[in-house]
Amino acid sequence: MRLAKSKTKSTPTNLSAGDMYRLAFDFAQEHGRDACDYAYRAVVSFEAEGEGERAYFWFLLLVMLGDIESQRVTEEGPITIH
């Protein structure tokens, strides 16, 4: 999947993998089984608007939500990024 470059200027954020997983776990707890669908819709929407960086953020969140849903990671377990 190749994401478009953003049209707007943004400030880079320095979120760690742990921060991203914390967000993903919170999002999954808040939205349950709909979390992946919401994240996917955000990816598609931001990509269509030319907001590549925002789409990429939601894409990463979507990948992490998939790991959570398939129980490849747990909230208490260590995080391994390959």
Beta strands, then each sheet from edge to edge (+ up, - down):
end
